[in-house]
Amino acid sequence: MLRVAVVGSGPSGCYTAQSLVQQDPDVLVDVLDRLPCPYGLVRYGVAPDHEKIKSLQNNLRGVLEHERVRFLGGVEIGPGGVPAGRLRELYHAVVYCVGAATDRHLGIAGEDLPGSWSATEFVSWYSAHPDATADGFVAGVRSAVVIGVGNVAVDVTRMLARGVTELSPTDIPQPALTALAAGRVADVHMVGRRGPSQARFTTKELRELGSLPDTEIAVDAEELALDPAYLDPAALPAPQRRNVEVLHGWAGAGPRPSPHRISLRFFLRPVELLADGGRVGAVRFERTAPDGLGGVTGTGQFEEIEAQLVLRSVGYLGVPLEDLPFDPATGTVPHLAGRVLREGVVAPGEYVAGWIKRGPTGVIGTNRPCAKETVTSLVQDASALVHKDLPGDPLAALRAAGIEPVEWAGWCAIEQAEAELGASLGRGVVKLPDWQSLMNAAHGT
C-alpha cells in the first residue's frame, strides 16, 4: 500500500490528495500543514467579504474527510520541525504544495518606514493568520496608497473602504473589525505603473469597488487615454476589454461626494516613500509612458500622493525549502511534470504542485490540473516507489519524536470554538486570531 505525504493543505494540497485517492484505490494520504487549520489561502488569503469564494472550503473539506486521507496540522517540515530527510523515510513519496511564502519588494528609498507594509501583512491581519503580529494599520490614517493593480490590490482597497455594517457578518477577527470600524480612511489610491489595459485584476473584482456604499470611484479620463489600447480596445482579449469598459464608464460619471473615495491611477511608478514625523507621509511617483513593447519608460515628471499607509501588492515569491533544489530566478523547484529534479535528474519519491511548482500564477482552480499532472507522474512511478520499506504508521513516528499533530477532530474543535466566539459577540463565526487560542481550542484546554 502506497503512503504519500502532501505538505500543505491549501487548494493545491487538497487537489493533490483528491487526485491521489481518485487515481489509486489503495493509496493512503497524509496532508501535513504547519498551521493547525487547513485550507491555506482559502482561509487566510480570501477577503472576509468574499463569502462565495470562501465557501470553497466545503469542497476542500470533503477531500480531507475522505477515509484514506488524514489531516495532520501543526507539523513543521524543515528547521525546528520534521527534517525533510526524515519525512522521506516515513513515506513512499512526498508532494510539496507549499505555495509562495514571501512577497516582492519595491526596492525604493523609504520602503521600510513605519506605515509601509506588504499587502500580505495587511491580509494576514484581517484574515486572522496566527503569524500576523502587526496591527495599527489604519490608526491615524486619512489617506492610503495601494501599489499594484491585481486582485489582491483590489481586495485590500475594498477592505479599507468597507464599513462595519458590511464586515460584521463576516468571519473577520474582532480586533481587526474594531480597528477598521474606528478608522478614518477617507481616500484610497490604487496605483499601477502601466496602463488600464495591462491591469491584472479581474472585471468581477473591479466592479465590486463600484458597488461599495458611501464610496466614490474616481478615474481620470485623460490619464486613461495615455494607454492606446484604452482608446481602441477592440483588439484586446475579452477580460482586458471588459476592464477598460468598466473604467470608461467610471471616467464618464460625474463626482459623487461620499465619505470614502477610491482613486484608480495608472502610469505612475513609485520612486520614493517620503517621511513625515518619523513615518510614511507621502509617496513620490514618476509618470511613465508606454514604450511600444508592452512596458513603460519614465518621463521625468513627478507627483506626490499623501499617504499615512502604503500597501505594496506587486507579486509573490517562492522561498527555498530545506534539502530541496531551488531556482531563485523563478522562485520554484525544478521539476519534470511534477517530479523534482536534482541537477537535472529525477529524484525518486519527491514531487511538487502548486505555486512552488509553477510560480505564483493563476487562480484557485488552476491548482486542479496542476495537481493532476503531478499525481499522474506519481502514480506512474508507484510500482517502483512502493517497494521501499517504511517504519510503520508515520503518525506513531511523529509522536515518538515529540510532535503531537492537530488531527481532524482538533480542527473541528477549532471550528466549534470560533462559532461559540461569534455567538458571544452577536456575530456569526469569528476566527480565532492567534496560535495560543487555536491550540487551546484544538486540544480542548
One Martini backbone bead per residue (centre of mass of N, CA, C, O) as a GRO file, in nm:
protein
  445
    1MET     BB    1   0.094   0.037   0.024
    2LEU     BB    2   0.066   0.369  -0.045
    3ARG     BB    3   0.255   0.642   0.097
    4VAL     BB    4   0.155   0.991   0.127
    5ALA     BB    5   0.290   1.315   0.140
    6VAL     BB    6   0.128   1.632   0.194
    7VAL     BB    7   0.257   1.961   0.174
    8GLY     BB    8  -0.019   2.114   0.227
    9SER     BB    9  -0.379   2.250   0.264
   10GLY     BB   10  -0.443   2.375   0.020
   11PRO     BB   11  -0.557   2.352  -0.288
   12SER     BB   12  -0.313   2.187  -0.397
   13GLY     BB   13  -0.317   1.972  -0.171
   14CYS     BB   14  -0.614   1.879  -0.200
   15TYR     BB   15  -0.601   1.806  -0.504
   16THR     BB   16  -0.384   1.594  -0.467
   17ALA     BB   17  -0.539   1.407  -0.279
   18GLN     BB   18  -0.779   1.363  -0.465
   19SER     BB   19  -0.621   1.242  -0.707
   20LEU     BB   20  -0.501   1.003  -0.557
   21VAL     BB   21  -0.772   0.856  -0.470
   22GLN     BB   22  -0.871   0.836  -0.769
   23GLN     BB   23  -0.608   0.682  -0.904
   24ASP     BB   24  -0.572   0.522  -0.614
   25PRO     BB   25  -0.733   0.267  -0.426
   26ASP     BB   26  -0.478   0.238  -0.188
   27VAL     BB   27  -0.401   0.501  -0.097
   28LEU     BB   28  -0.226   0.694   0.156
   29VAL     BB   29  -0.300   1.022   0.297
   30ASP     BB   30  -0.099   1.289   0.422
   31VAL     BB   31  -0.189   1.611   0.541
   32LEU     BB   32   0.040   1.865   0.591
   33ASP     BB   33   0.065   2.135   0.842
   34ARG     BB   34   0.183   2.403   1.027
   35LEU     BB   35  -0.104   2.450   1.069
   36PRO     BB   36  -0.409   2.380   1.244
   37CYS     BB   37  -0.529   2.480   0.969
   38PRO     BB   38  -0.691   2.455   0.685
   39TYR     BB   39  -0.681   2.586   0.326
   40GLY     BB   40  -0.505   2.825   0.338
   41LEU     BB   41  -0.588   3.085   0.126
   42VAL     BB   42  -0.891   3.043   0.176
   43ARG     BB   43  -0.858   3.137   0.478
   44TYR     BB   44  -0.583   3.354   0.450
   45GLY     BB   45  -0.665   3.528   0.156
   46VAL     BB   46  -0.956   3.559   0.154
   47ALA     BB   47  -1.182   3.775   0.183
   48PRO     BB   48  -1.441   3.805   0.406
   49ASP     BB   49  -1.652   3.921   0.172
   50HIS     BB   50  -1.588   3.637   0.008
   51GLU     BB   51  -1.803   3.392   0.054
   52LYS     BB   52  -1.809   3.225  -0.207
   53ILE     BB   53  -1.508   3.149  -0.208
   54LYS     BB   54  -1.495   3.039   0.086
   55SER     BB   55  -1.691   2.791   0.020
   56LEU     BB   56  -1.463   2.601  -0.085
   57GLN     BB   57  -1.413   2.457   0.184
   58ASN     BB   58  -1.629   2.237   0.139
   59ASN     BB   59  -1.471   2.085  -0.080
   60LEU     BB   60  -1.207   2.042   0.081
   61ARG     BB   61  -1.335   1.888   0.313
   62GLY     BB   62  -1.408   1.630   0.155
   63VAL     BB   63  -1.114   1.545   0.117
   64LEU     BB   64  -1.023   1.539   0.431
   65GLU     BB   65  -1.269   1.314   0.491
   66HIS     BB   66  -1.146   1.095   0.368
   67GLU     BB   67  -1.064   0.767   0.448
   68ARG     BB   68  -0.754   0.811   0.296
   69VAL     BB   69  -0.742   1.084   0.462
   70ARG     BB   70  -0.505   1.288   0.661
   71PHE     BB   71  -0.495   1.534   0.902
   72LEU     BB   72  -0.182   1.725   0.990
   73GLY     BB   73  -0.139   1.960   1.213
   74GLY     BB   74   0.132   2.136   1.336
   75VAL     BB   75   0.360   2.060   1.103
   76GLU     BB   76   0.690   2.102   1.067
   77ILE     BB   77   0.901   2.145   0.781
   78GLY     BB   78   1.213   2.148   0.900
   79PRO     BB   79   1.326   2.377   1.079
   80GLY     BB   80   1.203   2.277   1.398
   81GLY     BB   81   1.118   1.997   1.277
   82VAL     BB   82   1.074   1.794   1.021
   83PRO     BB   83   1.286   1.654   0.840
   84ALA     BB   84   1.297   1.588   0.513
   85GLY     BB   85   1.444   1.315   0.537
   86ARG     BB   86   1.242   1.188   0.736
   87LEU     BB   87   0.992   1.204   0.558
   88ARG     BB   88   1.104   1.008   0.340
   89GLU     BB   89   1.111   0.762   0.543
   90LEU     BB   90   0.784   0.760   0.605
   91TYR     BB   91   0.753   0.769   0.283
   92HIS     BB   92   0.722   0.701  -0.052
   93ALA     BB   93   0.600   1.001  -0.083
   94VAL     BB   94   0.649   1.358  -0.165
   95VAL     BB   95   0.436   1.653  -0.168
   96TYR     BB   96   0.489   1.987  -0.254
   97CYS     BB   97   0.238   2.254  -0.134
   98VAL     BB   98   0.357   2.572  -0.034
   99GLY     BB   99   0.392   2.796  -0.218
  100ALA     BB  100   0.429   3.157  -0.170
  101ALA     BB  101   0.589   3.305   0.119
  102THR     BB  102   0.654   3.579  -0.030
  103ASP     BB  103   0.723   3.917  -0.110
  104ARG     BB  104   0.764   4.179  -0.300
  105HIS     BB  105   0.971   4.448  -0.360
  106LEU     BB  106   1.048   4.776  -0.459
  107GLY     BB  107   1.335   4.914  -0.406
  108ILE     BB  108   1.299   5.183  -0.225
  109ALA     BB  109   1.299   5.459  -0.068
  110GLY     BB  110   1.125   5.418   0.245
  111GLU     BB  111   1.001   5.122   0.268
  112ASP     BB  112   1.070   5.100   0.601
  113LEU     BB  113   0.862   5.269   0.698
  114PRO     BB  114   0.632   5.350   0.895
  115GLY     BB  115   0.334   5.237   0.717
  116SER     BB  116   0.491   5.016   0.557
  117TRP     BB  117   0.351   4.748   0.362
  118SER     BB  118   0.234   4.456   0.291
  119ALA     BB  119  -0.046   4.309   0.183
  120THR     BB  120   0.000   4.044   0.335
  121GLU     BB  121  -0.004   4.165   0.622
  122PHE     BB  122  -0.292   4.277   0.605
  123VAL     BB  123  -0.435   4.012   0.537
  124SER     BB  124  -0.343   3.853   0.788
  125TRP     BB  125  -0.489   4.033   0.989
  126TYR     BB  126  -0.794   4.011   0.865
  127SER     BB  127  -0.753   3.671   0.864
  128ALA     BB  128  -0.611   3.550   1.128
  129HIS     BB  129  -0.319   3.495   1.121
  130PRO     BB  130  -0.101   3.361   1.356
  131ASP     BB  131   0.160   3.533   1.239
  132ALA     BB  132   0.024   3.794   1.300
  133THR     BB  133   0.167   4.095   1.464
  134ALA     BB  134   0.039   4.323   1.327
  135ASP     BB  135  -0.088   4.657   1.380
  136GLY     BB  136  -0.220   4.972   1.321
  137PHE     BB  137  -0.275   5.041   1.020
  138VAL     BB  138  -0.532   5.273   1.057
  139ALA     BB  139  -0.409   5.457   1.252
  140GLY     BB  140  -0.435   5.785   1.150
  141VAL     BB  141  -0.569   5.738   0.866
  142ARG     BB  142  -0.659   5.917   0.565
  143SER     BB  143  -0.438   5.808   0.353
  144ALA     BB  144  -0.405   5.559   0.092
  145VAL     BB  145  -0.162   5.335  -0.069
  146VAL     BB  146  -0.189   5.114  -0.350
  147ILE     BB  147   0.052   4.898  -0.494
  148GLY     BB  148  -0.131   4.791  -0.753
  149VAL     BB  149  -0.341   4.585  -1.015
  150GLY     BB  150  -0.471   4.348  -0.859
  151ASN     BB  151  -0.670   4.154  -0.664
  152VAL     BB  152  -0.531   4.223  -0.397
  153ALA     BB  153  -0.551   4.527  -0.428
  154VAL     BB  154  -0.859   4.530  -0.435
  155ASP     BB  155  -0.909   4.404  -0.163
  156VAL     BB  156  -0.766   4.618   0.021
  157THR     BB  157  -0.925   4.855  -0.081
  158ARG     BB  158  -1.206   4.752   0.002
  159MET     BB  159  -1.145   4.713   0.308
  160LEU     BB  160  -1.085   5.019   0.365
  161ALA     BB  161  -1.398   5.099   0.270
  162ARG     BB  162  -1.537   4.940   0.459
  163GLY     BB  163  -1.792   4.875   0.676
  164VAL     BB  164  -1.917   4.741   0.963
  165THR     BB  165  -2.185   4.637   0.843
  166GLU     BB  166  -2.042   4.447   0.625
  167LEU     BB  167  -1.826   4.294   0.825
  168SER     BB  168  -1.975   4.165   1.070
  169PRO     BB  169  -2.087   3.893   0.918
  170THR     BB  170  -1.813   3.801   0.916
  171ASP     BB  171  -1.487   3.635   1.007
  172ILE     BB  172  -1.360   3.867   1.122
  173PRO     BB  173  -1.171   3.973   1.352
  174GLN     BB  174  -1.235   4.174   1.612
  175PRO     BB  175  -0.987   4.367   1.609
  176ALA     BB  176  -1.017   4.445   1.308
  177LEU     BB  177  -1.304   4.552   1.317
  178THR     BB  178  -1.254   4.774   1.526
  179ALA     BB  179  -1.035   4.927   1.369
  180LEU     BB  180  -1.197   4.982   1.105
  181ALA     BB  181  -1.435   5.128   1.246
  182ALA     BB  182  -1.235   5.359   1.373
  183GLY     BB  183  -1.154   5.453   1.115
  184ARG     BB  184  -1.040   5.739   0.870
  185VAL     BB  185  -1.050   5.640   0.573
  186ALA     BB  186  -1.102   5.842   0.285
  187ASP     BB  187  -0.843   5.766   0.099
  188VAL     BB  188  -0.787   5.558  -0.196
  189HIS     BB  189  -0.492   5.458  -0.380
  190MET     BB  190  -0.468   5.288  -0.688
  191VAL     BB  191  -0.148   5.189  -0.833
  192GLY     BB  192  -0.003   5.191  -1.165
  193ARG     BB  193   0.265   5.169  -1.404
  194ARG     BB  194   0.050   5.101  -1.600
  195GLY     BB  195  -0.217   5.036  -1.784
  196PRO     BB  196  -0.548   4.935  -1.802
  197SER     BB  197  -0.490   4.697  -2.015
  198GLN     BB  198  -0.262   4.566  -1.788
  199ALA     BB  199  -0.429   4.486  -1.576
  200ARG     BB  200  -0.486   4.207  -1.328
  201PHE     BB  201  -0.763   4.236  -1.281
  202THR     BB  202  -1.082   4.150  -1.247
  203THR     BB  203  -1.394   4.250  -1.329
  204LYS     BB  204  -1.541   4.156  -1.078
  205GLU     BB  205  -1.359   4.303  -0.878
  206LEU     BB  206  -1.384   4.587  -0.991
  207ARG     BB  207  -1.696   4.625  -0.965
  208GLU     BB  208  -1.712   4.616  -0.652
  209LEU     BB  209  -1.620   4.906  -0.602
  210GLY     BB  210  -1.893   5.033  -0.728
  211SER     BB  211  -2.078   4.890  -0.476
  212LEU     BB  212  -1.994   5.068  -0.258
  213PRO     BB  213  -2.089   5.227   0.003
  214ASP     BB  214  -2.005   5.552   0.034
  215THR     BB  215  -1.844   5.548  -0.262
  216GLU     BB  216  -1.607   5.696  -0.464
  217ILE     BB  217  -1.512   5.683  -0.809
  218ALA     BB  218  -1.188   5.770  -0.944
  219VAL     BB  219  -1.129   5.871  -1.292
  220ASP     BB  220  -0.893   5.966  -1.536
  221ALA     BB  221  -0.932   6.013  -1.866
  222GLU     BB  222  -0.650   6.125  -1.946
  223GLU     BB  223  -0.488   5.891  -1.821
  224LEU     BB  224  -0.617   5.657  -1.978
  225ALA     BB  225  -0.539   5.781  -2.271
  226LEU     BB  226  -0.233   5.686  -2.261
  227ASP     BB  227  -0.372   5.427  -2.362
  228PRO     BB  228  -0.422   5.298  -2.666
  229ALA     BB  229  -0.619   5.056  -2.577
  230TYR     BB  230  -0.836   5.243  -2.457
  231LEU     BB  231  -0.924   5.388  -2.723
  232ASP     BB  232  -0.881   5.078  -2.868
  233PRO     BB  233  -1.017   4.769  -2.748
  234ALA     BB  234  -1.079   4.554  -2.976
  235ALA     BB  235  -0.791   4.381  -2.950
  236LEU     BB  236  -0.862   4.281  -2.688
  237PRO     BB  237  -0.910   4.080  -2.460
  238ALA     BB  238  -1.194   4.034  -2.293
  239PRO     BB  239  -1.104   4.103  -2.001
  240GLN     BB  240  -0.966   4.378  -2.071
  241ARG     BB  241  -1.208   4.506  -2.211
  242ARG     BB  242  -1.394   4.511  -1.965
  243ASN     BB  243  -1.220   4.688  -1.789
  244VAL     BB  244  -1.225   4.935  -1.976
  245GLU     BB  245  -1.531   4.973  -1.968
  246VAL     BB  246  -1.556   5.034  -1.669
  247LEU     BB  247  -1.362   5.277  -1.662
  248HIS     BB  248  -1.513   5.447  -1.869
  249GLY     BB  249  -1.769   5.482  -1.701
  250TRP     BB  250  -1.634   5.629  -1.462
  251ALA     BB  251  -1.504   5.866  -1.621
  252GLY     BB  252  -1.806   5.974  -1.715
  253ALA     BB  253  -1.864   6.031  -1.432
  254GLY     BB  254  -1.953   6.210  -1.184
  255PRO     BB  255  -1.933   6.334  -0.893
  256ARG     BB  256  -1.967   6.163  -0.551
  257PRO     BB  257  -2.017   6.252  -0.260
  258SER     BB  258  -1.817   6.091  -0.002
  259PRO     BB  259  -1.654   5.945   0.262
  260HIS     BB  260  -1.536   5.777   0.022
  261ARG     BB  261  -1.229   5.740  -0.187
  262ILE     BB  262  -1.151   5.594  -0.504
  263SER     BB  263  -0.839   5.591  -0.677
  264LEU     BB  264  -0.750   5.531  -1.014
  265ARG     BB  265  -0.414   5.472  -1.115
  266PHE     BB  266  -0.182   5.546  -1.389
  267PHE     BB  267   0.135   5.574  -1.489
  268LEU     BB  268   0.284   5.504  -1.197
  269ARG     BB  269   0.606   5.519  -1.033
  270PRO     BB  270   0.766   5.431  -0.764
  271VAL     BB  271   1.055   5.610  -0.592
  272GLU     BB  272   0.934   5.717  -0.300
  273LEU     BB  273   0.923   5.737   0.050
  274LEU     BB  274   0.791   5.982   0.260
  275ALA     BB  275   0.851   6.159   0.542
  276ASP     BB  276   0.644   6.208   0.858
  277GLY     BB  277   0.730   6.196   1.171
  278GLY     BB  278   0.877   5.895   1.121
  279ARG     BB  279   0.675   5.843   0.880
  280VAL     BB  280   0.469   5.796   0.647
  281GLY     BB  281   0.335   6.069   0.408
  282ALA     BB  282   0.437   5.980   0.112
  283VAL     BB  283   0.435   5.937  -0.250
  284ARG     BB  284   0.670   5.910  -0.508
  285PHE     BB  285   0.610   5.968  -0.854
  286GLU     BB  286   0.649   5.853  -1.188
  287ARG     BB  287   0.582   5.919  -1.493
  288THR     BB  288   0.463   5.715  -1.749
  289ALA     BB  289   0.522   5.540  -2.068
  290PRO     BB  290   0.482   5.385  -2.340
  291ASP     BB  291   0.724   5.173  -2.535
  292GLY     BB  292   0.582   4.956  -2.749
  293LEU     BB  293   0.661   4.661  -2.569
  294GLY     BB  294   0.469   4.653  -2.291
  295GLY     BB  295   0.600   4.883  -2.147
  296VAL     BB  296   0.784   5.132  -1.960
  297THR     BB  297   0.874   5.484  -1.924
  298GLY     BB  298   1.024   5.748  -1.814
  299THR     BB  299   0.957   6.123  -1.797
  300GLY     BB  300   1.040   6.320  -1.538
  301GLN     BB  301   0.766   6.317  -1.394
  302PHE     BB  302   0.619   6.429  -1.081
  303GLU     BB  303   0.438   6.285  -0.790
  304GLU     BB  304   0.240   6.341  -0.493
  305ILE     BB  305   0.098   6.119  -0.238
  306GLU     BB  306  -0.080   6.099   0.022
  307ALA     BB  307   0.038   5.883   0.309
  308GLN     BB  308  -0.002   5.673   0.607
  309LEU     BB  309  -0.051   5.428   0.399
  310VAL     BB  310   0.136   5.146   0.260
  311LEU     BB  311   0.059   4.904   0.000
  312ARG     BB  312   0.212   4.627  -0.136
  313SER     BB  313   0.115   4.466  -0.471
  314VAL     BB  314   0.379   4.292  -0.659
  315GLY     BB  315   0.395   4.001  -0.553
  316TYR     BB  316   0.543   3.675  -0.540
  317LEU     BB  317   0.758   3.434  -0.357
  318GLY     BB  318   0.953   3.183  -0.342
  319VAL     BB  319   1.109   2.953  -0.114
  320PRO     BB  320   1.335   2.773   0.017
  321LEU     BB  321   1.375   2.430   0.082
  322GLU     BB  322   1.467   2.187   0.262
  323ASP     BB  323   1.648   1.979   0.064
  324LEU     BB  324   1.581   2.151  -0.201
  325PRO     BB  325   1.570   2.252  -0.495
  326PHE     BB  326   1.640   2.592  -0.644
  327ASP     BB  327   1.498   2.869  -0.833
  328PRO     BB  328   1.545   3.207  -0.793
  329ALA     BB  329   1.426   3.324  -1.059
  330THR     BB  330   1.129   3.166  -1.010
  331GLY     BB  331   1.060   3.035  -0.725
  332THR     BB  332   1.132   2.724  -0.787
  333VAL     BB  333   1.113   2.382  -0.844
  334PRO     BB  334   1.262   2.166  -1.018
  335HIS     BB  335   1.087   1.995  -1.295
  336LEU     BB  336   0.899   1.693  -1.421
  337ALA     BB  337   0.582   1.678  -1.407
  338GLY     BB  338   0.651   1.713  -1.073
  339ARG     BB  339   0.931   1.607  -1.074
  340VAL     BB  340   1.205   1.623  -0.905
  341LEU     BB  341   1.511   1.799  -0.973
  342ARG     BB  342   1.856   1.685  -0.952
  343GLU     BB  343   2.064   1.798  -1.162
  344GLY     BB  344   1.844   1.688  -1.390
  345VAL     BB  345   1.743   1.457  -1.194
  346VAL     BB  346   1.530   1.239  -1.087
  347ALA     BB  347   1.368   1.224  -0.770
  348PRO     BB  348   1.268   0.980  -0.591
  349GLY     BB  349   0.962   1.068  -0.425
  350GLU     BB  350   0.960   1.369  -0.551
  351TYR     BB  351   0.727   1.651  -0.532
  352VAL     BB  352   0.522   1.904  -0.707
  353ALA     BB  353   0.277   2.172  -0.634
  354GLY     BB  354   0.188   2.462  -0.746
  355TRP     BB  355   0.370   2.743  -0.691
  356ILE     BB  356   0.642   2.578  -0.647
  357LYS     BB  357   0.615   2.479  -0.952
  358ARG     BB  358   0.489   2.753  -1.136
  359GLY     BB  359   0.422   2.982  -0.970
  360PRO     BB  360   0.239   3.291  -0.906
  361THR     BB  361  -0.026   3.161  -1.076
  362GLY     BB  362  -0.341   3.205  -1.107
  363VAL     BB  363  -0.606   3.039  -0.978
  364ILE     BB  364  -0.747   2.816  -0.784
  365GLY     BB  365  -0.824   2.620  -1.027
  366THR     BB  366  -0.529   2.577  -1.139
  367ASN     BB  367  -0.451   2.347  -0.927
  368ARG     BB  368  -0.587   2.099  -1.048
  369PRO     BB  369  -0.415   2.030  -1.307
  370CYS     BB  370  -0.147   2.047  -1.160
  371ALA     BB  371  -0.199   1.808  -0.966
  372LYS     BB  372  -0.268   1.592  -1.178
  373GLU     BB  373   0.007   1.579  -1.312
  374THR     BB  374   0.167   1.491  -1.064
  375VAL     BB  375   0.002   1.235  -0.996
  376THR     BB  376   0.051   1.088  -1.257
  377SER     BB  377   0.350   1.055  -1.206
  378LEU     BB  378   0.333   0.905  -0.937
  379VAL     BB  379   0.165   0.660  -1.033
  380GLN     BB  380   0.376   0.569  -1.243
  381ASP     BB  381   0.594   0.524  -0.991
  382ALA     BB  382   0.471   0.328  -0.773
  383SER     BB  383   0.597   0.043  -0.828
  384ALA     BB  384   0.878   0.146  -0.718
  385LEU     BB  385   0.812   0.290  -0.443
  386VAL     BB  386   0.661   0.055  -0.270
  387HIS     BB  387   0.934  -0.109  -0.192
  388LYS     BB  388   0.975   0.065   0.036
  389ASP     BB  389   1.060   0.066   0.359
  390LEU     BB  390   0.866   0.119   0.646
  391PRO     BB  391   0.818   0.199   1.001
  392GLY     BB  392   0.514   0.275   0.962
  393ASP     BB  393   0.323   0.481   1.114
  394PRO     BB  394   0.386   0.814   1.098
  395LEU     BB  395   0.239   0.911   1.354
  396ALA     BB  396   0.406   0.748   1.556
  397ALA     BB  397   0.678   0.883   1.482
  398LEU     BB  398   0.598   1.171   1.555
  399ARG     BB  399   0.530   1.116   1.853
  400ALA     BB  400   0.813   1.000   1.926
  401ALA     BB  401   0.930   1.307   1.851
  402GLY     BB  402   0.712   1.512   2.001
  403ILE     BB  403   0.468   1.517   1.797
  404GLU     BB  404   0.132   1.678   1.803
  405PRO     BB  405  -0.104   1.661   1.603
  406VAL     BB  406  -0.368   1.809   1.433
  407GLU     BB  407  -0.650   1.672   1.391
  408TRP     BB  408  -0.964   1.672   1.278
  409ALA     BB  409  -1.090   1.706   1.561
  410GLY     BB  410  -0.931   1.964   1.626
  411TRP     BB  411  -1.049   2.137   1.400
  412CYS     BB  412  -1.345   2.109   1.491
  413ALA     BB  413  -1.291   2.254   1.761
  414ILE     BB  414  -1.218   2.523   1.635
  415GLU     BB  415  -1.485   2.573   1.494
  416GLN     BB  416  -1.653   2.575   1.753
  417ALA     BB  417  -1.506   2.812   1.891
  418GLU     BB  418  -1.577   3.020   1.663
  419ALA     BB  419  -1.882   3.000   1.699
  420GLU     BB  420  -1.886   3.085   2.001
  421LEU     BB  421  -1.755   3.359   1.968
  422GLY     BB  422  -1.962   3.481   1.780
  423ALA     BB  423  -2.207   3.451   1.970
  424SER     BB  424  -2.082   3.635   2.199
  425LEU     BB  425  -2.081   3.889   1.971
  426GLY     BB  426  -2.330   3.874   1.769
  427ARG     BB  427  -2.221   3.672   1.553
  428GLY     BB  428  -2.078   3.477   1.367
  429VAL     BB  429  -1.819   3.349   1.265
  430VAL     BB  430  -1.500   3.380   1.448
  431LYS     BB  431  -1.179   3.416   1.439
  432LEU     BB  432  -0.894   3.297   1.559
  433PRO     BB  433  -0.582   3.502   1.597
  434ASP     BB  434  -0.404   3.274   1.756
  435TRP     BB  435  -0.214   3.020   1.861
  436GLN     BB  436  -0.320   2.971   2.149
  437SER     BB  437  -0.627   2.955   2.084
  438LEU     BB  438  -0.606   2.727   1.878
  439MET     BB  439  -0.467   2.510   2.061
  440ASN     BB  440  -0.673   2.511   2.286
  441ALA     BB  441  -0.909   2.419   2.109
  442ALA     BB  442  -0.785   2.156   1.991
  443HIS     BB  443  -0.723   2.045   2.310
  444GLY     BB  444  -0.940   2.145   2.523
  445THR     BB  445  -0.812   2.418   2.711
   0.00000   0.00000   0.00000
